[in-house]
Amino acid sequence: MSSAQGAVLLDGKAVEPETYTGDSITVEGAPGNPVTGEEGRFAVTGCGLWVQLPPLASGKHSLKIRGRSGDFSTGVDYALTATAASA
């Protein structure tokens, strides 16, 4: 985690990521899952840079995520459309 770096832009404005150094979490794998190939519950450590987005106004939004740690890097661009929930 010490080398992890990341950036998130929501509609062109930076959203500051939070660092989680490691929490124990339980994951339930479905039969034939592509990560482990096994089903059942697994105890793992969840860590990384995480972002909680604010509520989005109705309309179109762009979300850009970039990150890296060591020799791993990732990047994704999302085109989001938010609509108001009906009562």
PDB file of N, CA, C and O in Angstrom, chain B, residues numbered from 101:
ATOM      1  N   MET B 101       0.809  -1.200   0.000  1.00  0.00           N
ATOM      2  CA  MET B 101       0.000   0.000   0.000  1.00  0.00           C
ATOM      3  C   MET B 101       0.850   1.262   0.000  1.00  0.00           C
ATOM      4  O   MET B 101       0.387   2.314  -0.440  1.00  0.00           O
ATOM      5  N   SER B 102       2.064   1.179   0.477  1.00  0.00           N
ATOM      6  CA  SER B 102       2.869   2.397   0.578  1.00  0.00           C
ATOM      7  C   SER B 102       3.176   2.995  -0.789  1.00  0.00           C
ATOM      8  O   SER B 102       3.418   4.198  -0.890  1.00  0.00           O
ATOM      9  N   SER B 103       3.173   2.185  -1.840  1.00  0.00           N
ATOM     10  CA  SER B 103       3.475   2.712  -3.169  1.00  0.00           C
ATOM     11  C   SER B 103       2.214   2.996  -3.990  1.00  0.00           C
ATOM     12  O   SER B 103       2.317   3.430  -5.137  1.00  0.00           O
ATOM     13  N   ALA B 104       1.035   2.762  -3.428  1.00  0.00           N
ATOM     14  CA  ALA B 104      -0.213   2.954  -4.168  1.00  0.00           C
ATOM     15  C   ALA B 104      -0.463   4.431  -4.435  1.00  0.00           C
ATOM     16  O   ALA B 104      -0.328   5.274  -3.547  1.00  0.00           O
ATOM     17  N   GLN B 105      -0.832   4.727  -5.684  1.00  0.00           N
ATOM     18  CA  GLN B 105      -1.179   6.082  -6.093  1.00  0.00           C
ATOM     19  C   GLN B 105      -2.425   6.003  -6.946  1.00  0.00           C
ATOM     20  O   GLN B 105      -2.612   5.047  -7.699  1.00  0.00           O
ATOM     21  N   GLY B 106      -3.273   7.001  -6.831  1.00  0.00           N
ATOM     22  CA  GLY B 106      -4.466   6.986  -7.656  1.00  0.00           C
ATOM     23  C   GLY B 106      -5.071   8.366  -7.786  1.00  0.00           C
ATOM     24  O   GLY B 106      -4.803   9.261  -6.985  1.00  0.00           O
ATOM     25  N   ALA B 107      -5.891   8.520  -8.809  1.00  0.00           N
ATOM     26  CA  ALA B 107      -6.597   9.764  -9.048  1.00  0.00           C
ATOM     27  C   ALA B 107      -7.981   9.444  -9.596  1.00  0.00           C
ATOM     28  O   ALA B 107      -8.156   8.513 -10.382  1.00  0.00           O
ATOM     29  N   VAL B 108      -8.955  10.230  -9.167  1.00  0.00           N
ATOM     30  CA  VAL B 108     -10.328  10.078  -9.645  1.00  0.00           C
ATOM     31  C   VAL B 108     -10.841  11.455 -10.034  1.00  0.00           C
ATOM     32  O   VAL B 108     -10.693  12.419  -9.283  1.00  0.00           O
ATOM     33  N   LEU B 109     -11.440  11.539 -11.201  1.00  0.00           N
ATOM     34  CA  LEU B 109     -12.074  12.770 -11.651  1.00  0.00           C
ATOM     35  C   LEU B 109     -13.550  12.491 -11.897  1.00  0.00           C
ATOM     36  O   LEU B 109     -13.899  11.592 -12.663  1.00  0.00           O
ATOM     37  N   LEU B 110     -14.409  13.257 -11.251  1.00  0.00           N
ATOM     38  CA  LEU B 110     -15.853  13.192 -11.459  1.00  0.00           C
ATOM     39  C   LEU B 110     -16.246  14.506 -12.132  1.00  0.00           C
ATOM     40  O   LEU B 110     -16.141  15.574 -11.529  1.00  0.00           O
ATOM     41  N   ASP B 111     -16.692  14.422 -13.367  1.00  0.00           N
ATOM     42  CA  ASP B 111     -17.033  15.608 -14.153  1.00  0.00           C
ATOM     43  C   ASP B 111     -15.875  16.608 -14.181  1.00  0.00           C
ATOM     44  O   ASP B 111     -16.086  17.818 -14.106  1.00  0.00           O
ATOM     45  N   GLY B 112     -14.651  16.087 -14.291  1.00  0.00           N
ATOM     46  CA  GLY B 112     -13.475  16.926 -14.404  1.00  0.00           C
ATOM     47  C   GLY B 112     -12.933  17.472 -13.095  1.00  0.00           C
ATOM     48  O   GLY B 112     -11.926  18.179 -13.096  1.00  0.00           O
ATOM     49  N   LYS B 113     -13.583  17.157 -11.969  1.00  0.00           N
ATOM     50  CA  LYS B 113     -13.135  17.642 -10.662  1.00  0.00           C
ATOM     51  C   LYS B 113     -12.575  16.480  -9.851  1.00  0.00           C
ATOM     52  O   LYS B 113     -13.146  15.390  -9.827  1.00  0.00           O
ATOM     53  N   ALA B 114     -11.453  16.728  -9.189  1.00  0.00           N
ATOM     54  CA  ALA B 114     -10.783  15.675  -8.410  1.00  0.00           C
ATOM     55  C   ALA B 114     -11.633  15.256  -7.211  1.00  0.00           C
ATOM     56  O   ALA B 114     -12.225  16.092  -6.528  1.00  0.00           O
ATOM     57  N   VAL B 115     -11.680  13.952  -6.971  1.00  0.00           N
ATOM     58  CA  VAL B 115     -12.299  13.372  -5.776  1.00  0.00           C
ATOM     59  C   VAL B 115     -11.176  12.669  -5.033  1.00  0.00           C
ATOM     60  O   VAL B 115     -10.521  11.790  -5.593  1.00  0.00           O
ATOM     61  N   GLU B 116     -10.946  13.041  -3.787  1.00  0.00           N
ATOM     62  CA  GLU B 116      -9.811  12.524  -3.027  1.00  0.00           C
ATOM     63  C   GLU B 116     -10.061  11.081  -2.574  1.00  0.00           C
ATOM     64  O   GLU B 116     -11.065  10.807  -1.917  1.00  0.00           O
ATOM     65  N   PRO B 117      -9.159  10.161  -2.918  1.00  0.00           N
ATOM     66  CA  PRO B 117      -9.321   8.774  -2.452  1.00  0.00           C
ATOM     67  C   PRO B 117      -8.906   8.628  -0.985  1.00  0.00           C
ATOM     68  O   PRO B 117      -8.092   9.394  -0.470  1.00  0.00           O
ATOM     69  N   GLU B 118      -9.483   7.637  -0.340  1.00  0.00           N
ATOM     70  CA  GLU B 118      -9.115   7.281   1.030  1.00  0.00           C
ATOM     71  C   GLU B 118      -8.283   6.007   0.965  1.00  0.00           C
ATOM     72  O   GLU B 118      -8.548   5.133   0.139  1.00  0.00           O
ATOM     73  N   THR B 119      -7.280   5.898   1.830  1.00  0.00           N
ATOM     74  CA  THR B 119      -6.418   4.721   1.862  1.00  0.00           C
ATOM     75  C   THR B 119      -6.903   3.764   2.947  1.00  0.00           C
ATOM     76  O   THR B 119      -7.069   4.154   4.103  1.00  0.00           O
ATOM     77  N   TYR B 120      -7.125   2.523   2.568  1.00  0.00           N
ATOM     78  CA  TYR B 120      -7.449   1.456   3.519  1.00  0.00           C
ATOM     79  C   TYR B 120      -6.287   0.476   3.494  1.00  0.00           C
ATOM     80  O   TYR B 120      -6.034  -0.173   2.479  1.00  0.00           O
ATOM     81  N   THR B 121      -5.586   0.372   4.608  1.00  0.00           N
ATOM     82  CA  THR B 121      -4.368  -0.433   4.640  1.00  0.00           C
ATOM     83  C   THR B 121      -4.629  -1.911   4.832  1.00  0.00           C
ATOM     84  O   THR B 121      -3.730  -2.719   4.598  1.00  0.00           O
ATOM     85  N   GLY B 122      -5.799  -2.289   5.239  1.00  0.00           N
ATOM     86  CA  GLY B 122      -6.097  -3.714   5.329  1.00  0.00           C
ATOM     87  C   GLY B 122      -7.130  -4.026   6.380  1.00  0.00           C
ATOM     88  O   GLY B 122      -6.874  -3.879   7.575  1.00  0.00           O
ATOM     89  N   ASP B 123      -8.284  -4.453   5.948  1.00  0.00           N
ATOM     90  CA  ASP B 123      -9.350  -4.916   6.813  1.00  0.00           C
ATOM     91  C   ASP B 123      -9.699  -6.334   6.394  1.00  0.00           C
ATOM     92  O   ASP B 123      -9.696  -6.662   5.208  1.00  0.00           O
ATOM     93  N   SER B 124      -9.996  -7.162   7.368  1.00  0.00           N
ATOM     94  CA  SER B 124     -10.419  -8.524   7.079  1.00  0.00           C
ATOM     95  C   SER B 124     -11.862  -8.486   6.574  1.00  0.00           C
ATOM     96  O   SER B 124     -12.741  -7.923   7.227  1.00  0.00           O
ATOM     97  N   ILE B 125     -12.095  -9.085   5.413  1.00  0.00           N
ATOM     98  CA  ILE B 125     -13.439  -9.159   4.853  1.00  0.00           C
ATOM     99  C   ILE B 125     -13.717 -10.592   4.411  1.00  0.00           C
ATOM    100  O   ILE B 125     -12.794 -11.373   4.183  1.00  0.00           O
ATOM    101  N   THR B 126     -14.979 -10.922   4.297  1.00  0.00           N
ATOM    102  CA  THR B 126     -15.385 -12.244   3.829  1.00  0.00           C
ATOM    103  C   THR B 126     -15.987 -12.104   2.440  1.00  0.00           C
ATOM    104  O   THR B 126     -16.861 -11.268   2.208  1.00  0.00           O
ATOM    105  N   VAL B 127     -15.513 -12.930   1.524  1.00  0.00           N
ATOM    106  CA  VAL B 127     -15.998 -12.939   0.146  1.00  0.00           C
ATOM    107  C   VAL B 127     -16.667 -14.279  -0.098  1.00  0.00           C
ATOM    108  O   VAL B 127     -16.152 -15.319   0.311  1.00  0.00           O
ATOM    109  N   GLU B 128     -17.808 -14.258  -0.760  1.00  0.00           N
ATOM    110  CA  GLU B 128     -18.478 -15.514  -1.102  1.00  0.00           C
ATOM    111  C   GLU B 128     -18.373 -15.732  -2.600  1.00  0.00           C
ATOM    112  O   GLU B 128     -18.925 -14.964  -3.389  1.00  0.00           O
ATOM    113  N   GLY B 129     -17.664 -16.780  -2.986  1.00  0.00           N
ATOM    114  CA  GLY B 129     -17.463 -17.090  -4.397  1.00  0.00           C
ATOM    115  C   GLY B 129     -18.575 -17.968  -4.936  1.00  0.00           C
ATOM    116  O   GLY B 129     -18.975 -18.942  -4.298  1.00  0.00           O
ATOM    117  N   ALA B 130     -19.070 -17.620  -6.111  1.00  0.00           N
ATOM    118  CA  ALA B 130     -20.082 -18.419  -6.799  1.00  0.00           C
ATOM    119  C   ALA B 130     -19.397 -19.586  -7.489  1.00  0.00           C
ATOM    120  O   ALA B 130     -18.202 -19.513  -7.773  1.00  0.00           O
ATOM    121  N   PRO B 131     -20.121 -20.653  -7.762  1.00  0.00           N
ATOM    122  CA  PRO B 131     -19.516 -21.782  -8.473  1.00  0.00           C
ATOM    123  C   PRO B 131     -18.877 -21.329  -9.785  1.00  0.00           C
ATOM    124  O   PRO B 131     -19.503 -20.611 -10.566  1.00  0.00           O
ATOM    125  N   GLY B 132     -17.641 -21.743 -10.027  1.00  0.00           N
ATOM    126  CA  GLY B 132     -16.945 -21.417 -11.260  1.00  0.00           C
ATOM    127  C   GLY B 132     -16.503 -19.971 -11.364  1.00  0.00           C
ATOM    128  O   GLY B 132     -16.249 -19.483 -12.466  1.00  0.00           O
ATOM    129  N   ASN B 133     -16.403 -19.262 -10.217  1.00  0.00           N
ATOM    130  CA  ASN B 133     -16.023 -17.855 -10.306  1.00  0.00           C
ATOM    131  C   ASN B 133     -14.642 -17.720 -10.926  1.00  0.00           C
ATOM    132  O   ASN B 133     -13.793 -18.588 -10.723  1.00  0.00           O
ATOM    133  N   PRO B 134     -14.398 -16.648 -11.680  1.00  0.00           N
ATOM    134  CA  PRO B 134     -13.138 -16.523 -12.424  1.00  0.00           C
ATOM    135  C   PRO B 134     -11.931 -16.156 -11.562  1.00  0.00           C
ATOM    136  O   PRO B 134     -10.801 -16.224 -12.047  1.00  0.00           O
ATOM    137  N   VAL B 135     -12.132 -15.767 -10.299  1.00  0.00           N
ATOM    138  CA  VAL B 135     -11.000 -15.367  -9.457  1.00  0.00           C
ATOM    139  C   VAL B 135     -10.306 -16.577  -8.860  1.00  0.00           C
ATOM    140  O   VAL B 135      -9.092 -16.728  -8.998  1.00  0.00           O
ATOM    141  N   THR B 136     -11.075 -17.451  -8.191  1.00  0.00           N
ATOM    142  CA  THR B 136     -10.470 -18.623  -7.544  1.00  0.00           C
ATOM    143  C   THR B 136     -10.894 -19.931  -8.182  1.00  0.00           C
ATOM    144  O   THR B 136     -10.251 -20.958  -7.964  1.00  0.00           O
ATOM    145  N   GLY B 137     -11.977 -19.915  -8.976  1.00  0.00           N
ATOM    146  CA  GLY B 137     -12.493 -21.142  -9.566  1.00  0.00           C
ATOM    147  C   GLY B 137     -13.255 -21.995  -8.570  1.00  0.00           C
ATOM    148  O   GLY B 137     -13.691 -23.098  -8.901  1.00  0.00           O
ATOM    149  N   GLU B 138     -13.420 -21.493  -7.351  1.00  0.00           N
ATOM    150  CA  GLU B 138     -14.100 -22.251  -6.298  1.00  0.00           C
ATOM    151  C   GLU B 138     -15.284 -21.465  -5.764  1.00  0.00           C
ATOM    152  O   GLU B 138     -15.349 -20.241  -5.874  1.00  0.00           O
ATOM    153  N   GLU B 139     -16.214 -22.204  -5.186  1.00  0.00           N
ATOM    154  CA  GLU B 139     -17.329 -21.552  -4.519  1.00  0.00           C
ATOM    155  C   GLU B 139     -17.105 -21.603  -3.016  1.00  0.00           C
ATOM    156  O   GLU B 139     -16.249 -22.343  -2.531  1.00  0.00           O
ATOM    157  N   GLY B 140     -17.872 -20.821  -2.290  1.00  0.00           N
ATOM    158  CA  GLY B 140     -17.777 -20.823  -0.831  1.00  0.00           C
ATOM    159  C   GLY B 140     -17.256 -19.506  -0.292  1.00  0.00           C
ATOM    160  O   GLY B 140     -16.947 -18.579  -1.041  1.00  0.00           O
ATOM    161  N   ARG B 141     -17.167 -19.448   1.031  1.00  0.00           N
ATOM    162  CA  ARG B 141     -16.717 -18.231   1.709  1.00  0.00           C
ATOM    163  C   ARG B 141     -15.220 -18.259   1.935  1.00  0.00           C
ATOM    164  O   ARG B 141     -14.644 -19.293   2.274  1.00  0.00           O
ATOM    165  N   PHE B 142     -14.589 -17.086   1.739  1.00  0.00           N
ATOM    166  CA  PHE B 142     -13.151 -16.943   1.917  1.00  0.00           C
ATOM    167  C   PHE B 142     -12.870 -15.712   2.760  1.00  0.00           C
ATOM    168  O   PHE B 142     -13.489 -14.666   2.562  1.00  0.00           O
ATOM    169  N   ALA B 143     -11.947 -15.828   3.690  1.00  0.00           N
ATOM    170  CA  ALA B 143     -11.474 -14.664   4.433  1.00  0.00           C
ATOM    171  C   ALA B 143     -10.298 -14.076   3.664  1.00  0.00           C
ATOM    172  O   ALA B 143      -9.337 -14.783   3.361  1.00  0.00           O
ATOM    173  N   VAL B 144     -10.370 -12.788   3.350  1.00  0.00           N
ATOM    174  CA  VAL B 144      -9.330 -12.105   2.600  1.00  0.00           C
ATOM    175  C   VAL B 144      -9.068 -10.750   3.244  1.00  0.00           C
ATOM    176  O   VAL B 144      -9.787 -10.325   4.148  1.00  0.00           O
ATOM    177  N   THR B 145      -8.040 -10.091   2.768  1.00  0.00           N
ATOM    178  CA  THR B 145      -7.747  -8.741   3.235  1.00  0.00           C
ATOM    179  C   THR B 145      -8.142  -7.756   2.144  1.00  0.00           C
ATOM    180  O   THR B 145      -7.695  -7.866   1.003  1.00  0.00           O
ATOM    181  N   GLY B 146      -8.977  -6.800   2.503  1.00  0.00           N
ATOM    182  CA  GLY B 146      -9.376  -5.757   1.579  1.00  0.00           C
ATOM    183  C   GLY B 146      -8.549  -4.515   1.840  1.00  0.00           C
ATOM    184  O   GLY B 146      -8.540  -3.992   2.954  1.00  0.00           O
ATOM    185  N   CYS B 147      -7.861  -4.048   0.829  1.00  0.00           N
ATOM    186  CA  CYS B 147      -7.050  -2.843   0.988  1.00  0.00           C
ATOM    187  C   CYS B 147      -7.049  -2.083  -0.328  1.00  0.00           C
ATOM    188  O   CYS B 147      -7.477  -2.604  -1.358  1.00  0.00           O
ATOM    189  N   GLY B 148      -6.577  -0.880  -0.290  1.00  0.00           N
ATOM    190  CA  GLY B 148      -6.463  -0.108  -1.522  1.00  0.00           C
ATOM    191  C   GLY B 148      -6.886   1.316  -1.336  1.00  0.00           C
ATOM    192  O   GLY B 148      -7.095   1.790  -0.219  1.00  0.00           O
ATOM    193  N   LEU B 149      -7.007   1.988  -2.451  1.00  0.00           N
ATOM    194  CA  LEU B 149      -7.503   3.356  -2.483  1.00  0.00           C
ATOM    195  C   LEU B 149      -8.974   3.297  -2.878  1.00  0.00           C
ATOM    196  O   LEU B 149      -9.319   2.713  -3.905  1.00  0.00           O
ATOM    197  N   TRP B 150      -9.821   3.886  -2.087  1.00  0.00           N
ATOM    198  CA  TRP B 150     -11.265   3.830  -2.303  1.00  0.00           C
ATOM    199  C   TRP B 150     -11.823   5.245  -2.359  1.00  0.00           C
ATOM    200  O   TRP B 150     -11.304   6.156  -1.714  1.00  0.00           O
ATOM    201  N   VAL B 151     -12.881   5.417  -3.134  1.00  0.00           N
ATOM    202  CA  VAL B 151     -13.538   6.711  -3.268  1.00  0.00           C
ATOM    203  C   VAL B 151     -15.030   6.512  -3.063  1.00  0.00           C
ATOM    204  O   VAL B 151     -15.635   5.590  -3.610  1.00  0.00           O
ATOM    205  N   GLN B 152     -15.613   7.405  -2.257  1.00  0.00           N
ATOM    206  CA  GLN B 152     -17.068   7.442  -2.122  1.00  0.00           C
ATOM    207  C   GLN B 152     -17.550   8.670  -2.873  1.00  0.00           C
ATOM    208  O   GLN B 152     -17.156   9.794  -2.561  1.00  0.00           O
ATOM    209  N   LEU B 153     -18.397   8.454  -3.858  1.00  0.00           N
ATOM    210  CA  LEU B 153     -18.895   9.558  -4.662  1.00  0.00           C
ATOM    211  C   LEU B 153     -20.051  10.245  -3.955  1.00  0.00           C
ATOM    212  O   LEU B 153     -20.832   9.599  -3.257  1.00  0.00           O
ATOM    213  N   PRO B 154     -20.158  11.565  -4.137  1.00  0.00           N
ATOM    214  CA  PRO B 154     -21.327  12.260  -3.601  1.00  0.00           C
ATOM    215  C   PRO B 154     -22.553  11.888  -4.424  1.00  0.00           C
ATOM    216  O   PRO B 154     -22.416  11.365  -5.531  1.00  0.00           O
ATOM    217  N   PRO B 155     -23.758  12.150  -3.899  1.00  0.00           N
ATOM    218  CA  PRO B 155     -24.958  11.907  -4.711  1.00  0.00           C
ATOM    219  C   PRO B 155     -24.863  12.706  -6.016  1.00  0.00           C
ATOM    220  O   PRO B 155     -24.456  13.868  -6.020  1.00  0.00           O
ATOM    221  N   LEU B 156     -25.238  12.070  -7.099  1.00  0.00           N
ATOM    222  CA  LEU B 156     -25.147  12.717  -8.409  1.00  0.00           C
ATOM    223  C   LEU B 156     -26.468  13.366  -8.781  1.00  0.00           C
ATOM    224  O   LEU B 156     -27.537  12.788  -8.584  1.00  0.00           O
ATOM    225  N   ALA B 157     -26.380  14.578  -9.322  1.00  0.00           N
ATOM    226  CA  ALA B 157     -27.565  15.242  -9.857  1.00  0.00           C
ATOM    227  C   ALA B 157     -28.029  14.483 -11.101  1.00  0.00           C
ATOM    228  O   ALA B 157     -27.236  13.812 -11.761  1.00  0.00           O
ATOM    229  N   SER B 158     -29.310  14.595 -11.410  1.00  0.00           N
ATOM    230  CA  SER B 158     -29.834  13.958 -12.623  1.00  0.00           C
ATOM    231  C   SER B 158     -29.081  14.482 -13.834  1.00  0.00           C
ATOM    232  O   SER B 158     -28.786  15.673 -13.937  1.00  0.00           O
ATOM    233  N   GLY B 159     -28.779  13.577 -14.740  1.00  0.00           N
ATOM    234  CA  GLY B 159     -28.098  13.969 -15.966  1.00  0.00           C
ATOM    235  C   GLY B 159     -26.882  13.108 -16.240  1.00  0.00           C
ATOM    236  O   GLY B 159     -26.678  12.073 -15.605  1.00  0.00           O
ATOM    237  N   LYS B 160     -26.084  13.549 -17.190  1.00  0.00           N
ATOM    238  CA  LYS B 160     -24.902  12.785 -17.610  1.00  0.00           C
ATOM    239  C   LYS B 160     -23.680  13.222 -16.816  1.00  0.00           C
ATOM    240  O   LYS B 160     -23.511  14.399 -16.496  1.00  0.00           O
ATOM    241  N   HIS B 161     -22.824  12.234 -16.503  1.00  0.00           N
ATOM    242  CA  HIS B 161     -21.611  12.479 -15.733  1.00  0.00           C
ATOM    243  C   HIS B 161     -20.476  11.627 -16.300  1.00  0.00           C
ATOM    244  O   HIS B 161     -20.707  10.585 -16.914  1.00  0.00           O
ATOM    245  N   SER B 162     -19.244  12.095 -16.079  1.00  0.00           N
ATOM    246  CA  SER B 162     -18.088  11.286 -16.461  1.00  0.00           C
ATOM    247  C   SER B 162     -17.282  10.979 -15.203  1.00  0.00           C
ATOM    248  O   SER B 162     -17.131  11.824 -14.320  1.00  0.00           O
ATOM    249  N   LEU B 163     -16.771   9.761 -15.141  1.00  0.00           N
ATOM    250  CA  LEU B 163     -15.960   9.310 -14.024  1.00  0.00           C
ATOM    251  C   LEU B 163     -14.705   8.662 -14.588  1.00  0.00           C
ATOM    252  O   LEU B 163     -14.787   7.698 -15.350  1.00  0.00           O
ATOM    253  N   LYS B 164     -13.542   9.192 -14.214  1.00  0.00           N
ATOM    254  CA  LYS B 164     -12.260   8.661 -14.692  1.00  0.00           C
ATOM    255  C   LYS B 164     -11.454   8.205 -13.480  1.00  0.00           C
ATOM    256  O   LYS B 164     -11.278   8.958 -12.522  1.00  0.00           O
ATOM    257  N   ILE B 165     -10.967   6.965 -13.530  1.00  0.00           N
ATOM    258  CA  ILE B 165     -10.209   6.379 -12.428  1.00  0.00           C
ATOM    259  C   ILE B 165      -8.871   5.903 -12.958  1.00  0.00           C
ATOM    260  O   ILE B 165      -8.810   5.202 -13.968  1.00  0.00           O
ATOM    261  N   ARG B 166      -7.802   6.283 -12.279  1.00  0.00           N
ATOM    262  CA  ARG B 166      -6.448   5.835 -12.607  1.00  0.00           C
ATOM    263  C   ARG B 166      -5.761   5.421 -11.323  1.00  0.00           C
ATOM    264  O   ARG B 166      -5.915   6.081 -10.296  1.00  0.00           O
ATOM    265  N   GLY B 167      -5.003   4.333 -11.370  1.00  0.00           N
ATOM    266  CA  GLY B 167      -4.275   3.906 -10.181  1.00  0.00           C
ATOM    267  C   GLY B 167      -3.100   3.024 -10.523  1.00  0.00           C
ATOM    268  O   GLY B 167      -3.042   2.401 -11.584  1.00  0.00           O
ATOM    269  N   ARG B 168      -2.145   2.987  -9.572  1.00  0.00           N
ATOM    270  CA  ARG B 168      -1.010   2.084  -9.755  1.00  0.00           C
ATOM    271  C   ARG B 168      -0.360   1.798  -8.415  1.00  0.00           C
ATOM    272  O   ARG B 168      -0.431   2.590  -7.475  1.00  0.00           O
ATOM    273  N   SER B 169       0.273   0.645  -8.363  1.00  0.00           N
ATOM    274  CA  SER B 169       1.053   0.219  -7.202  1.00  0.00           C
ATOM    275  C   SER B 169       2.051  -0.813  -7.710  1.00  0.00           C
ATOM    276  O   SER B 169       1.663  -1.840  -8.267  1.00  0.00           O
ATOM    277  N   GLY B 170       3.324  -0.540  -7.517  1.00  0.00           N
ATOM    278  CA  GLY B 170       4.343  -1.449  -8.026  1.00  0.00           C
ATOM    279  C   GLY B 170       4.232  -1.574  -9.536  1.00  0.00           C
ATOM    280  O   GLY B 170       4.196  -0.567 -10.244  1.00  0.00           O
ATOM    281  N   ASP B 171       4.176  -2.821 -10.037  1.00  0.00           N
ATOM    282  CA  ASP B 171       4.082  -3.025 -11.486  1.00  0.00           C
ATOM    283  C   ASP B 171       2.643  -3.189 -11.973  1.00  0.00           C
ATOM    284  O   ASP B 171       2.423  -3.539 -13.133  1.00  0.00           O
ATOM    285  N   PHE B 172       1.662  -2.941 -11.105  1.00  0.00           N
ATOM    286  CA  PHE B 172       0.245  -3.040 -11.473  1.00  0.00           C
ATOM    287  C   PHE B 172      -0.304  -1.644 -11.716  1.00  0.00           C
ATOM    288  O   PHE B 172      -0.050  -0.724 -10.939  1.00  0.00           O
ATOM    289  N   SER B 173      -1.054  -1.491 -12.791  1.00  0.00           N
ATOM    290  CA  SER B 173      -1.743  -0.221 -13.026  1.00  0.00           C
ATOM    291  C   SER B 173      -3.113  -0.506 -13.608  1.00  0.00           C
ATOM    292  O   SER B 173      -3.341  -1.549 -14.222  1.00  0.00           O
ATOM    293  N   THR B 174      -4.019   0.436 -13.406  1.00  0.00           N
ATOM    294  CA  THR B 174      -5.374   0.281 -13.913  1.00  0.00           C
ATOM    295  C   THR B 174      -5.922   1.644 -14.302  1.00  0.00           C
ATOM    296  O   THR B 174      -5.505   2.668 -13.759  1.00  0.00           O
ATOM    297  N   GLY B 175      -6.834   1.653 -15.219  1.00  0.00           N
ATOM    298  CA  GLY B 175      -7.498   2.878 -15.633  1.00  0.00           C
ATOM    299  C   GLY B 175      -8.824   2.544 -16.268  1.00  0.00           C
ATOM    300  O   GLY B 175      -8.935   1.588 -17.036  1.00  0.00           O
ATOM    301  N   VAL B 176      -9.829   3.331 -15.945  1.00  0.00           N
ATOM    302  CA  VAL B 176     -11.156   3.088 -16.508  1.00  0.00           C
ATOM    303  C   VAL B 176     -11.884   4.424 -16.626  1.00  0.00           C
ATOM    304  O   VAL B 176     -11.718   5.306 -15.784  1.00  0.00           O
ATOM    305  N   ASP B 177     -12.686   4.565 -17.668  1.00  0.00           N
ATOM    306  CA  ASP B 177     -13.524   5.740 -17.873  1.00  0.00           C
ATOM    307  C   ASP B 177     -14.973   5.276 -17.927  1.00  0.00           C
ATOM    308  O   ASP B 177     -15.307   4.330 -18.641  1.00  0.00           O
ATOM    309  N   TYR B 178     -15.820   5.943 -17.172  1.00  0.00           N
ATOM    310  CA  TYR B 178     -17.246   5.618 -17.164  1.00  0.00           C
ATOM    311  C   TYR B 178     -18.047   6.803 -17.672  1.00  0.00           C
ATOM    312  O   TYR B 178     -17.729   7.950 -17.357  1.00  0.00           O
ATOM    313  N   ALA B 179     -19.082   6.537 -18.456  1.00  0.00           N
ATOM    314  CA  ALA B 179     -20.087   7.529 -18.828  1.00  0.00           C
ATOM    315  C   ALA B 179     -21.333   7.148 -18.043  1.00  0.00           C
ATOM    316  O   ALA B 179     -21.941   6.109 -18.300  1.00  0.00           O
ATOM    317  N   LEU B 180     -21.711   7.985 -17.089  1.00  0.00           N
ATOM    318  CA  LEU B 180     -22.835   7.684 -16.189  1.00  0.00           C
ATOM    319  C   LEU B 180     -24.026   8.564 -16.514  1.00  0.00           C
ATOM    320  O   LEU B 180     -23.870   9.720 -16.905  1.00  0.00           O
ATOM    321  N   THR B 181     -25.220   8.007 -16.349  1.00  0.00           N
ATOM    322  CA  THR B 181     -26.455   8.781 -16.447  1.00  0.00           C
ATOM    323  C   THR B 181     -27.235   8.544 -15.169  1.00  0.00           C
ATOM    324  O   THR B 181     -27.610   7.414 -14.856  1.00  0.00           O
ATOM    325  N   ALA B 182     -27.477   9.624 -14.429  1.00  0.00           N
ATOM    326  CA  ALA B 182     -28.232   9.537 -13.179  1.00  0.00           C
ATOM    327  C   ALA B 182     -29.643  10.029 -13.414  1.00  0.00           C
ATOM    328  O   ALA B 182     -29.864  11.027 -14.100  1.00  0.00           O
ATOM    329  N   THR B 183     -30.596   9.315 -12.836  1.00  0.00           N
ATOM    330  CA  THR B 183     -32.001   9.742 -12.911  1.00  0.00           C
ATOM    331  C   THR B 183     -32.560   9.799 -11.506  1.00  0.00           C
ATOM    332  O   THR B 183     -32.124   9.060 -10.623  1.00  0.00           O
ATOM    333  N   ALA B 184     -33.522  10.675 -11.301  1.00  0.00           N
ATOM    334  CA  ALA B 184     -34.149  10.807 -10.000  1.00  0.00           C
ATOM    335  C   ALA B 184     -34.992   9.561  -9.713  1.00  0.00           C
ATOM    336  O   ALA B 184     -35.674   9.039 -10.595  1.00  0.00           O
ATOM    337  N   ALA B 185     -34.930   9.103  -8.473  1.00  0.00           N
ATOM    338  CA  ALA B 185     -35.750   7.947  -8.073  1.00  0.00           C
ATOM    339  C   ALA B 185     -37.208   8.386  -7.968  1.00  0.00           C
ATOM    340  O   ALA B 185     -37.510   9.487  -7.510  1.00  0.00           O
ATOM    341  N   SER B 186     -38.103   7.500  -8.403  1.00  0.00           N
ATOM    342  CA  SER B 186     -39.527   7.818  -8.299  1.00  0.00           C
ATOM    343  C   SER B 186     -40.044   7.361  -6.941  1.00  0.00           C
ATOM    344  O   SER B 186     -39.594   6.356  -6.391  1.00  0.00           O
ATOM    345  N   ALA B 187     -40.975   8.102  -6.425  1.00  0.00           N
ATOM    346  CA  ALA B 187     -41.520   7.810  -5.086  1.00  0.00           C
ATOM    347  C   ALA B 187     -42.536   6.712  -5.113  1.00  0.00           C
ATOM    348  O   ALA B 187     -43.084   6.351  -4.072  1.00  0.00           O
TER     349      ALA B 187
END
